[in-house]
Amino acid sequence: MLFDVQVMNDHLASLGCVEVRRGRFLERLRAALPLQAGLFEG
């Protein structure tokens, strides 16, 4: 799952957020866009 949070901080890091370079983020985004996902699906 990708979340574009714009600004990294300690709270987001505590939730597992990591910084990703723009090129890698765009690669992951392109791969994720065709997928169907729901935030609250189990």
N, CA, C and O of each residue as an XYZ file, in Angstrom:
168
protein
N       0.847     -1.161      0.000
C       0.000      0.000      0.000
C       0.899      1.231      0.000
O       1.929      1.267      0.673
N       0.500      2.212     -0.747
C       1.264      3.457     -0.825
C       0.465      4.605     -0.218
O      -0.723      4.768     -0.495
N       1.124      5.378      0.594
C       0.563      6.627      1.101
C       1.557      7.729      0.781
O       2.719      7.649      1.178
N       1.120      8.745      0.075
C       1.989      9.886     -0.230
C       1.770     10.914      0.862
O       0.811     11.685      0.821
N       2.664     10.922      1.838
C       2.465     11.773      3.014
C       3.164     13.115      2.934
O       2.947     13.976      3.786
N       4.008     13.310      1.916
C       4.686     14.574      1.660
C       5.791     14.911      2.655
O       6.883     15.293      2.235
N       5.550     14.787      3.940
C       6.547     15.173      4.943
C       6.728     14.038      5.942
O       5.777     13.616      6.599
N       7.948     13.556      6.045
C       8.260     12.484      6.992
C       8.407     13.069      8.388
O       8.963     14.153      8.564
N       7.902     12.338      9.381
C       8.092     12.763     10.759
C       8.179     11.532     11.668
O       7.973     10.409     11.208
N       8.476     11.733     12.925
C       8.657     10.623     13.863
C       7.396      9.782     14.007
O       7.475      8.559     14.121
N       6.245     10.424     14.001
C       4.992      9.683     14.145
C       4.800      8.729     12.975
O       4.479      7.558     13.179
N       4.994      9.216     11.743
C       4.839      8.358     10.576
C       5.878      7.241     10.576
O       5.572      6.110     10.199
N       7.091      7.546     10.992
C       8.127      6.517     11.088
C       7.723      5.437     12.082
O       7.995      4.258     11.858
N       7.082      5.825     13.172
C       6.651      4.842     14.166
C       5.566      3.920     13.611
O       5.348      2.830     14.138
N       4.886      4.356     12.548
C       3.851      3.543     11.899
C       4.417      2.720     10.738
O       3.683      1.995     10.067
N       5.722      2.838     10.511
C       6.373      2.056      9.467
C       6.635      2.805      8.181
O       7.062      2.204      7.194
N       6.392      4.088      8.168
C       6.619      4.906      6.982
C       8.113      5.007      6.695
O       8.923      5.174      7.606
N       8.463      4.904      5.419
C       9.856      5.071      4.998
C       9.905      6.023      3.813
O       8.967      6.097      3.020
N      11.008      6.748      3.703
C      11.183      7.646      2.561
C      11.570      6.836      1.336
O      12.373      5.907      1.414
N      10.983      7.205      0.199
C      11.264      6.541     -1.072
C      11.572      7.633     -2.084
O      10.850      8.625     -2.180
N      12.643      7.444     -2.835
C      12.977      8.435     -3.864
C      11.849      8.530     -4.887
O      11.118      7.566     -5.112
N      11.720      9.686     -5.493
C      10.615      9.967     -6.408
C      10.502      8.932     -7.532
O       9.403      8.466     -7.834
N      11.612      8.575     -8.141
C      11.573      7.605     -9.237
C      11.021      6.262     -8.794
O      10.204      5.658     -9.489
N      11.469      5.797     -7.633
C      10.979      4.509     -7.095
C       9.512      4.623     -6.721
O       8.746      3.688     -6.957
N       9.101      5.742     -6.145
C       7.695      5.940     -5.804
C       6.834      5.870     -7.061
O       5.790      5.218     -7.059
N       7.262      6.534     -8.134
C       6.494      6.517     -9.373
C       6.408      5.112     -9.964
O       5.375      4.738    -10.519
N       7.491      4.328     -9.850
C       7.452      2.929    -10.298
C       6.412      2.147     -9.511
O       5.602      1.419    -10.086
N       6.439      2.301     -8.206
C       5.484      1.587     -7.348
C       4.058      2.058     -7.606
O       3.126      1.254     -7.601
N       3.889      3.344     -7.828
C       2.569      3.888     -8.106
C       2.011      3.317     -9.404
O       0.853      2.904     -9.454
N       2.829      3.292    -10.455
C       2.392      2.721    -11.739
C       1.979      1.262    -11.572
O       0.993      0.822    -12.165
N       2.720      0.519    -10.776
C       2.399     -0.888    -10.544
C       1.119     -1.048     -9.721
O       0.379     -2.015     -9.902
N       0.863     -0.101     -8.822
C      -0.282     -0.214     -7.916
C      -1.592      0.282     -8.529
O      -2.662     -0.193     -8.148
N      -1.532      1.214     -9.458
C      -2.754      1.812     -9.993
C      -3.747      0.805    -10.580
O      -4.949      0.963    -10.368
N      -3.298     -0.224    -11.310
C      -4.269     -1.156    -11.872
C      -4.892     -2.098    -10.834
O      -5.884     -2.765    -11.127
N      -4.324     -2.158     -9.634
C      -4.812     -3.068     -8.610
C      -6.041     -2.502     -7.916
O      -6.177     -1.292     -7.735
N      -6.919     -3.397     -7.537
C      -8.098     -2.972     -6.792
C      -7.841     -3.245     -5.321
O      -7.496     -4.365     -4.942
N      -8.004     -2.247     -4.512
C      -7.735     -2.402     -3.074
C      -8.715     -1.555     -2.286
O      -9.231     -0.548     -2.771
N      -8.953     -1.985     -1.072
C      -9.804     -1.228     -0.164
C      -9.077     -1.033      1.151
O      -8.406     -1.946      1.631
N      -9.198      0.096      1.713
C      -8.486      0.432      2.939
C      -8.925     -0.463      4.100
O      -8.106     -0.814      4.949
N     -10.191     -0.830      4.145
C     -10.705     -1.573      5.299
C     -11.070     -3.006      4.963
O     -11.835     -3.635      5.693
N     -10.528     -3.538      3.857
C     -10.795     -4.919      3.510
C      -9.875     -5.834      4.304
O      -8.706     -5.504      4.506
N     -10.371     -6.959      4.750
C      -9.569     -7.877      5.548
C      -9.260     -9.069      4.798
O      -8.587     -9.963      5.311
